[in-house]
Amino acid sequence: MRLLLDSCVWGPAVKELREAGHDVVCVADWPADPGDEEVLNRSVAETRILVTLDKDFGELVFVMGWPHQGIVRLVGIRARDQGQMILRILAIHGEELRKGAMVVATKDRLRVRLASPSDEV
């Protein structure tokens, strides 16, 4: 899958995701973090699922109606476990994410908010 990792995602997770065959771009590799709106716009323009720890993306998408390509939000996941958690989420909910779902992951559960027909991209 095509992923965009926000700057808050642990760097070594990139290696795990790439080794698993995913196409990964990292905000941390950009010259500067352009802010949430531009990160979300880039994920849409490049058809990438956004992976973040930041709750502000949910507000941009579900309250303000911004388009997106699927979002994974990690909550309370230890840095060293982030790569494996992302791989687990992609294996279980990859199709929903491709259709514009948002998956919120804690160490104990995954919560999926499916895209409504008007949200689909």
C-alpha positions in Angstrom: 0.0 0.0 0.0 1.0 3.6 -0.4 1.5 5.3 2.9 2.3 8.8 4.2 3.8 8.7 7.7 3.3 11.9 9.7 6.4 13.3 11.4 5.2 11.9 14.8 5.4 8.3 13.7 8.6 6.5 14.9 11.3 6.5 12.3 12.2 2.8 12.4 8.6 1.9 11.5 9.5 3.0 8.0 12.0 0.2 7.5 9.5 -2.4 8.8 6.8 -1.1 6.4 9.1 -1.0 3.4 10.5 -4.5 4.1 6.9 -5.7 4.0 6.5 -4.2 0.5 4.7 -0.9 1.2 5.5 2.3 -0.6 6.2 4.7 2.2 6.8 8.5 2.3 7.7 10.3 5.5 7.0 13.8 6.5 10.1 13.7 8.7 12.2 13.4 5.5 10.8 16.7 4.1 12.7 19.9 4.6 10.1 21.2 7.1 6.7 20.0 8.4 4.2 22.0 6.4 1.3 21.5 8.9 -1.7 19.2 9.1 -3.6 20.7 6.2 -0.7 20.4 3.7 0.1 16.9 5.0 -3.5 15.8 4.4 -3.5 17.5 1.0 -0.3 15.6 0.0 -1.8 12.3 1.1 -4.8 12.9 -1.2 -2.7 14.2 -4.1 -0.4 11.2 -3.9 -3.1 8.7 -3.1 -1.6 7.6 0.2 -3.1 6.4 3.4 -2.0 8.8 6.2 -0.6 7.3 9.4 -0.4 9.6 12.4 -0.6 10.0 16.2 -2.3 13.4 15.8 -6.1 13.6 16.5 -6.4 16.8 14.6 -6.8 14.9 11.3 -10.0 13.4 12.4 -11.4 16.9 13.0 -10.3 18.0 9.6 -11.9 15.1 7.9 -15.0 14.3 9.9 -15.9 17.8 11.2 -14.7 20.1 8.5 -15.2 17.6 5.6 -11.7 17.6 4.1 -11.1 14.8 1.5 -8.7 12.0 2.5 -7.4 8.7 1.3 -7.8 6.8 4.5 -6.2 7.5 7.9 -4.6 5.4 10.6 -4.3 7.0 14.0 -2.2 5.3 16.6 -3.1 6.1 20.2 -0.8 5.1 23.1 1.2 2.7 20.9 4.8 2.4 22.1 7.2 3.7 19.5 9.0 0.4 19.0 5.6 -1.3 18.4 4.2 1.2 15.8 5.5 -0.6 12.7 4.0 -3.9 13.7 0.7 -2.3 14.7 0.5 -0.5 11.3 1.2 -3.8 9.5 -1.6 -5.5 11.5 -4.0 -2.7 10.7 -3.2 -2.9 7.0 -3.7 -6.6 7.0 -7.0 -6.5 8.8 -8.5 -3.2 7.5 -6.6 -2.5 4.3 -9.6 -2.6 2.0 -11.6 -0.3 4.3 -8.7 2.2 4.4 -8.4 2.2 0.6 -12.1 3.2 0.6 -11.5 6.1 2.9 -12.0 4.7 6.4 -10.3 5.9 9.5 -8.8 3.3 11.9 -8.0 4.4 15.4 -5.7 1.9 17.1 -5.0 1.5 20.8 -3.1 -1.4 22.3 -6.3 -3.2 23.1 -8.6 -2.4 20.2 -9.1 -1.1 16.7 -12.0 1.2 16.0 -13.0 1.7 12.3 -15.0 4.6 11.0 -16.1 3.7 7.5 -16.4 6.4 4.9 -19.9 7.4 4.0 -20.8 7.3 0.3 -20.2 11.1 0.1 -16.7 10.6 1.8 -15.4 8.1 -0.6 -12.5 9.1 -2.8 
